[in-house]
Amino acid sequence: MKLRLQLFEFEDLSWFPSVIRAGMMDYLRFMISHLRIYDSVVPLLQVALRATNQQQIVELGAGAGGGTEGVARAIRAAPDLQEVSTTLTDLYPQPTAWQQLAARPDTGITYEAAPVDALAVPAHLTGFRTIFSAFHHFSPTAAEAMLADAVRQRSGIGVFEGAGKHWHELLLAWTILPVLQLLATPFMPPFRLSRLFFTYVIPLVPLCTIWDGTVSILRMYPPEQLLALAHRADPNGSFAWQAGKTRHWSGSQVTYLLGWPKSSNSK
């Protein structure tokens, strides 16, 4: 599916109630973590970290940190990457969710409490940049600006979307996933009465999740479009870029873009 529509998502809106946004982020973190959506990109990230001689990851648009714990542990399982740390950032920080991740052992997770604009990352946040399940939120102009900022600051970057952009994924977003959300909500940490209320009494969390999930798939960039954005952001060709898809254990796909300075020591 090559169609891309730049529709709005509720969680992008500055006026959107934070309590509903938090409920949606909790659900995404829970599902991505328990399904281990991003396990298949760990080898790619390990190669990128070695190529850039980095021991620090800066995660942009981290939301509630879905999948970060599993990816961080898997990366650090390699003997030469045991000291890798991950700093969570977002324009709308989720410190309540992040504190739980930071408290868990053997992950090296920290977080930036202040808002961070992924299009202009502060200079003190150095490391290999990643963005999981969020790049589609950005228009082509903004997405190109994000990549250009990484090029300008000579920071490697990895873009990962937990889908392959297929029509059957839209059907999942409309049918099976809403049922799973209703079943899983009572078991999602941290416990929030507000999340229960806005799921079962006034179902704004699941309804907004269905809309945002649908729009996410329609806004997603396929690999060829990701490469086109990267080449526009890097007109001098100073970065090495690659894009493609990996396969999740369930059979679904993960779309990715990776880039780092050509002057880095590749292995």
Sequence and secondary structure as in RCSB ss.txt:
>XXXX:A:sequence
MKLRLQLFEFEDLSWFPSVIRAGMMDYLRFMISHLRIYDSVVPLLQVALRATNQQQIVELGAGAGGGTEGVARAI
RAAPDLQEVSTTLTDLYPQPTAWQQLAARPDTGITYEAAPVDALAVPAHLTGFRTIFSAFHHFSPTAAEAMLADA
VRQRSGIGVFEGAGKHWHELLLAWTILPVLQLLATPFMPPFRLSRLFFTYVIPLVPLCTIWDGTVSILRMYPPEQ
LLALAHRADPNGSFAWQAGKTRHWSGSQVTYLLGWPKSSNSK
>XXXX:A:secstr
         GGG TTS HHHHHHHHHHHHHHHHHHTTTGGGHHHHHHHHHHTT  EEEEES TT TTHHHHHHHH
HTSGGGTT EEEE  SS  HHHHHHHHTSTTS EEE  S   TTS  TT  SEEEEES GGGS HHHHHHHHHHH
HHTT  EEEEES    HHHHHHHHTHHHHHHHHHGGG SS  HHHHIIIIIS HHHHHHHHHHHHHHHH   HHH
HHHHHHHH TT  EEEEEEEEE TTS EEEEEEEEETTS   
